[in-house]
């Protein structure tokens, strides 16, 4: 039974990955459609990491900044639902911790698009703090090594770019 559940979860991650490839290939509409279908299939009680990941990417497919913000808030809510659990109790809690810098960075960018610089600053500070926690040997010690090294560097660079853009606002 456990093996069946793990295989099913792998299938969900595979489908998410396929839609991400469409998104990165420039087919936002098809990616949005596939993410939306998968979101409906998961439902409100679906796996938290899947919900977080889907909402995180669904935000990137939105044309309206308000819709983008709503999806990014859903991603953060799903992550917060997982991060309250001890790592031993949920296999995905370390992966979620590694997502926090990006989740908050996206929210900062959303708020900036919506001309809410104070809210943007709050989330930008949270993005920086979450990235610093990973660098300082926080959950998983992702910074600088393994599969997350490039991810960390990219998120850190994006945080710095948004900080620079917001200076003087």
Residue pairs with C-beta under 8 A, 6 or more apart in sequence:
9 47
9 50
12 38
12 42
12 47
12 50
13 50
13 53
15 34
15 38
16 35
16 38
16 50
16 53
16 54
16 57
18 34
19 30
19 31
19 34
19 35
19 38
19 57
20 31
20 57
22 30
22 31
22 34
23 31
23 57
23 60
23 61
28 60
28 61
29 61
31 57
31 61
32 58
32 61
32 62
35 54
35 57
35 58
35 61
36 58
38 50
38 54
39 51
39 54
39 55
39 58
42 50
42 51
42 54
47 92
48 78
48 79
48 81
48 82
48 90
48 92
48 96
49 78
49 82
49 92
49 95
49 96
51 74
51 75
51 78
52 75
52 78
52 79
52 82
52 96
52 99
52 103
53 75
54 75
55 71
55 72
55 74
55 75
55 78
56 71
56 72
56 75
56 99
56 102
56 103
56 106
58 71
58 74
59 68
59 69
59 71
59 72
59 75
59 106
59 110
60 68
62 68
62 71
65 110
65 113
65 114
66 114
68 110
68 113
69 107
69 110
69 111
69 114
72 103
72 106
72 107
72 110
73 107
75 103
75 106
76 103
76 104
76 107
79 96
79 99
79 100
79 103
82 90
82 92
82 93
82 96
83 93
83 96
83 97
83 100
85 93
86 93
87 93
87 94
87 139
93 139
94 139
94 140
95 140
97 130
97 133
97 134
97 138
97 139
97 140
98 134
98 139
98 140
98 142
98 148
98 151
98 152
100 126
100 127
100 130
101 127
101 128
101 130
101 131
101 134
101 152
101 155
101 156
101 159
102 127
102 151
102 155
103 127
104 123
104 124
104 126
104 127
104 130
105 123
105 124
105 127
105 155
105 158
105 159
105 162
107 119
107 123
108 120
108 121
108 122
108 123
108 124
108 127
108 162
109 120
109 162
110 120
111 117
111 119
111 120
111 123
112 120
112 162
112 165
112 166
117 166
117 169
120 162
120 166
121 166
124 159
124 162
124 163
124 166
127 155
127 159
128 159
128 163
131 152
131 155
131 156
131 159
133 139
134 140
134 141
134 142
134 143
134 152
135 143
135 144
135 152
140 148
142 148
142 149
142 151
142 152
143 149
143 152
144 152
